[in-house]
């Protein structure tokens, strides 16, 4: 049996605005096993990043959260802020989509990488420094003794991305949440990031990859979850998903990638403030019927999950 690491149960997040509440996450339920690479894919603006922030307990102060998040058997969604600080970075870490914004521009890169080691592993300054140099070398940032003393602006984009991974893995977390790690980068850098992530995963770390890059998810993942308008609508093993996606949106999403002809999905995503009743994809779906105006059930099909009336 797989060794369960993360369990997300019925998580919903609403963010009040002047125009009404944005229903960014609605009833998200999934799990990630130890050593697994799990990808959450979908169009930009579908609530994927908010779900990652909810797991990390980094939501905006006005966000309304409900549901349960368990990590290694501990309900981290019920921890105090002080207790969560001990979890964040040590057991679960994040890699932001923009390293130039995520790193402190006025602090040396090596110092930022060493901080989690001192805070979570109780390492001395000298031991953390030595381990930082080993981490920089591990991620091909050389010579580490020189590069570790430099500031973020002195790094190239690809080098800074690798430094972010070094910082995220500094305290040997069991899970890394990587939010759009390939956003705005070229094919070569994308391959480099994939190689880095696979290297980290081979050392036993699990990943939650949040991405709209279907090709990257296919190259990296063990399982795929599809997000649409704040809801997870399908979960499947990678091979089964790409061979035979079940949900009509999943099929349309794959048909929109270049290798499948780049067919655009008709219509546009609905408002996450004025969320439509029933299936949120029904206005764009070629299989819609009157029953799609009611909330579809989540159906289990041979270990796969799909939220659609076609399989009810």
C-alpha positions in Angstrom: 0.0 0.0 0.0 1.3 3.5 -0.8 2.6 5.5 2.2 0.2 8.5 2.6 1.9 11.9 3.1 -0.7 14.7 2.4 -4.5 14.4 2.7 -6.7 17.3 1.6 -10.3 16.9 2.5 -13.2 19.2 1.4 -11.0 22.3 1.3 -12.8 25.5 0.1 -11.4 29.0 0.0 -13.4 32.2 -0.7 -11.8 35.6 -0.9 -14.0 38.7 -0.3 -13.7 41.5 -2.8 -15.7 44.7 -3.6 -17.5 42.9 -6.3 -18.3 39.8 -4.2 -16.5 36.7 -2.9 -14.1 34.9 -5.3 -14.8 31.2 -4.8 -11.2 30.2 -5.6 -11.3 26.7 -4.2 -14.4 24.5 -3.9 -14.4 21.2 -2.1 -10.9 20.1 -3.1 -10.2 16.5 -2.0 -7.1 14.5 -2.9 -4.0 12.9 -1.4 -0.3 12.7 -2.2 1.8 9.7 -1.2 5.4 9.9 0.0 7.9 10.1 -2.9 5.1 10.9 -5.4 5.0 13.7 -8.0 1.4 14.9 -8.2 0.5 17.6 -10.7 -2.4 20.0 -10.5 -3.1 21.3 -14.0 -5.6 23.7 -15.6 -6.0 27.1 -17.1 -4.5 30.2 -15.5 -6.9 31.7 -13.0 -8.6 28.5 -12.0 -7.6 28.6 -8.4 -4.6 26.2 -8.4 -2.2 28.6 -6.7 -4.7 29.5 -4.0 -5.0 25.8 -3.2 -1.3 25.6 -2.8 -1.3 28.7 -0.5 -4.1 27.1 1.5 -2.0 24.0 2.1 0.9 26.1 3.2 -1.3 28.4 5.4 -0.2 31.4 3.4 -3.6 32.7 2.4 -4.5 36.4 2.4 -5.8 37.6 5.9 -9.3 38.1 4.6 -9.6 34.6 3.0 -12.3 32.3 4.3 -11.1 28.7 4.7 -12.9 25.5 5.4 -11.9 21.9 5.2 -9.0 19.8 6.5 -5.4 19.5 5.5 -3.4 16.6 7.1 0.4 16.2 6.6 2.1 13.1 7.9 -1.0 12.4 10.1 -1.0 15.9 11.6 -3.9 18.2 10.9 -1.9 21.3 9.9 -5.0 23.3 9.1 -5.8 23.3 12.8 -2.3 24.4 14.0 -1.6 27.8 15.5 0.5 30.2 13.4 3.5 29.5 15.7 3.2 25.8 15.3 2.8 26.1 11.5 6.0 28.0 11.3 7.8 24.9 12.5 6.1 22.8 9.8 6.7 25.3 7.0 10.1 24.8 5.5 10.9 21.7 7.6 8.2 19.2 6.5 6.6 21.2 3.6 8.3 23.8 1.6 7.4 25.9 -1.4 9.1 27.1 -4.6 7.5 30.3 -5.9 6.9 31.0 -9.5 9.0 34.2 -9.5 12.3 33.7 -7.7 13.3 37.4 -8.2 10.2 38.3 -6.0 10.5 35.4 -3.6 14.1 36.0 -2.6 15.3 38.9 -0.5 17.2 41.2 -2.9 19.3 42.6 0.0 20.5 39.3 1.4 23.2 37.1 0.0 21.9 33.9 -1.7 24.0 31.6 0.5 22.6 33.2 3.7 19.0 32.7 2.5 19.7 29.0 1.7 21.3 28.5 5.1 18.5 30.1 7.1 16.1 27.0 7.0 19.0 24.7 8.1 19.6 26.8 11.2 15.9 27.4 12.0 14.6 23.9 11.5 17.6 21.6 11.8 19.3 23.4 14.6 22.6 23.6 12.7 25.4 26.0 13.7 26.2 28.9 11.4 29.4 27.1 10.2 27.7 23.8 9.6 24.9 25.5 7.7 27.4 27.4 5.6 29.3 24.2 4.7 26.0 22.4 3.8 24.9 25.5 1.7 28.1 25.2 -0.3 27.4 21.5 -0.9 23.8 22.4 -2.0 25.0 25.0 -4.4 27.5 22.6 -5.9 24.7 19.9 -6.1 22.6 22.3 -8.2 25.6 23.3 -10.4 26.0 26.8 -9.0 29.7 27.0 -9.0 32.1 27.9 -7.5 29.8 27.7 -4.4 32.2 29.7 -2.2 31.9 32.6 -4.6 28.3 32.3 -5.7 27.0 31.9 -2.2 28.3 35.4 -1.3 26.5 37.0 -4.2 23.1 38.6 -4.3 20.0 37.5 -6.3 20.5 40.2 -9.0 23.9 38.7 -9.8 22.3 35.4 -10.8 20.8 34.5 -14.1 17.1 33.5 -14.1 18.0 29.8 -14.5 20.6 29.9 -11.8 18.2 31.7 -9.4 15.6 29.1 -10.0 18.1 26.4 -9.0 19.0 28.5 -5.9 15.3 28.5 -5.0 15.2 24.8 -5.2 18.3 24.6 -3.0 16.6 26.8 -0.5 13.3 24.8 -0.7 15.2 21.6 0.0 17.6 23.0 2.6 15.8 21.5 5.6 15.1 18.1 3.9 11.3 18.6 3.6 9.0 15.7 2.8 6.9 17.7 0.4 7.6 20.6 -2.0 4.9 22.7 -3.5 6.2 24.2 -6.8 3.9 26.9 -8.2 4.2 27.4 -12.0 8.0 26.5 -12.0 8.2 26.8 -15.8 6.2 30.0 -16.3 7.9 32.4 -18.7 11.0 30.3 -19.4 12.4 28.7 -22.6 12.5 25.0 -23.5 16.1 24.5 -22.4 15.6 26.0 -18.9 12.4 24.0 -18.6 14.4 20.8 -19.2 16.9 21.9 -16.6 14.2 22.5 -14.0 12.7 19.0 -14.9 16.1 17.4 -14.3 16.5 19.3 -11.0 13.1 18.2 -9.7 13.7 14.6 -10.7 17.0 14.7 -9.0 15.3 16.0 -5.8 12.5 13.5 -6.1 15.0 10.6 -6.5 16.2 11.6 -3.0 12.8 10.8 -1.6 10.9 14.2 -1.6 7.3 14.3 -2.8 6.1 17.1 -5.1 2.8 19.0 -5.7 3.4 20.7 -9.1 1.0 23.5 -9.8 1.1 24.2 -13.5 -0.8 25.1 -16.7 2.1 23.5 -18.7 0.6 20.2 -19.7 3.8 18.9 -21.3 5.8 19.6 -18.2 3.2 17.7 -16.1 3.3 14.8 -18.4 7.1 14.6 -18.2 7.2 14.8 -14.5 4.2 13.3 -12.8 3.0 10.1 -11.3 -0.6 11.3 -11.1 -2.5 14.2 -12.6 -5.4 16.3 -11.1 -7.3 18.6 -13.3 -8.6 21.9 -11.9 -11.4 24.0 -13.5 -13.0 27.1 -12.1 -12.0 26.3 -8.5 -12.9 22.6 -8.6 -10.8 19.4 -9.1 -12.8 17.6 -11.8 -10.5 14.6 -12.5 -7.7 12.6 -10.9 -5.9 9.8 -12.6 -2.5 8.1 -13.1 -0.4 9.9 -15.7 -0.4 7.2 -18.3 -4.2 6.6 -18.1 -4.9 10.3 -18.1 -3.0 11.1 -21.3 -4.2 7.9 -23.0 -7.9 8.4 -22.2 -9.0 11.5 -20.3 -12.5 11.1 -18.9 -13.9 14.6 -18.3 -14.9 16.7 -21.4 -12.8 19.6 -20.1 -9.7 17.3 -19.7 -10.1 16.1 -23.3 -10.5 19.7 -24.5 -7.4 20.8 -22.5 -5.3 18.1 -24.1 -6.6 18.9 -27.5 -5.5 22.5 -27.0 -1.8 21.6 -26.8 0.4 21.8 -30.0 1.1 18.1 -30.4 -2.7 17.5 -30.6 -3.5 20.2 -33.1 -3.8 23.2 -30.8 -7.6 23.2 -30.9 -8.9 26.1 -28.7 -11.5 25.4 -26.1 -14.8 27.1 -27.2 -16.2 29.9 -25.0 -14.5 31.3 -21.9 -14.1 30.3 -18.2 -17.0 31.4 -16.0 -16.8 34.0 -13.3 -15.5 32.7 -10.0 -17.6 35.4 -8.3 -20.9 34.5 -10.0 -20.2 30.7 -10.2 -22.7 28.9 -12.4 -25.0 26.3 -11.0 -24.3 22.6 -11.7 -21.3 21.6 -13.7 -19.1 24.6 -14.2 -18.0 23.5 -17.6 -21.5 22.9 -19.0 -21.7 26.1 -21.1 -18.6 25.0 -23.0 -19.3 21.2 -23.1 -20.4 19.4 -26.3 -22.1 16.7 -24.1 -24.3 19.0 -22.0 -27.8 18.0 -21.1 -30.4 19.4 -18.6 -29.0 17.4 -15.8 -25.7 19.3 -16.1 -27.5 22.2 -14.4 -27.3 20.2 -11.2 -24.0 19.6 -9.3 -22.4 16.5 -10.8 -21.3 13.7 -8.4 -17.7 12.6 -8.0 -17.5 9.1 -9.6 -14.7 6.5 -8.8 -13.8 4.5 -11.9 -11.2 1.8 -11.3 -9.2 4.1 -9.0 -9.8 7.2 -11.1 -12.0 10.1 -10.0 -14.1 12.2 -12.3 -16.7 14.9 -11.5 -19.2 14.5 -14.4 -22.7 13.3 -15.1 -21.5 11.2 -18.1 -20.2 8.6 -15.6 -22.9 8.8 -12.9 
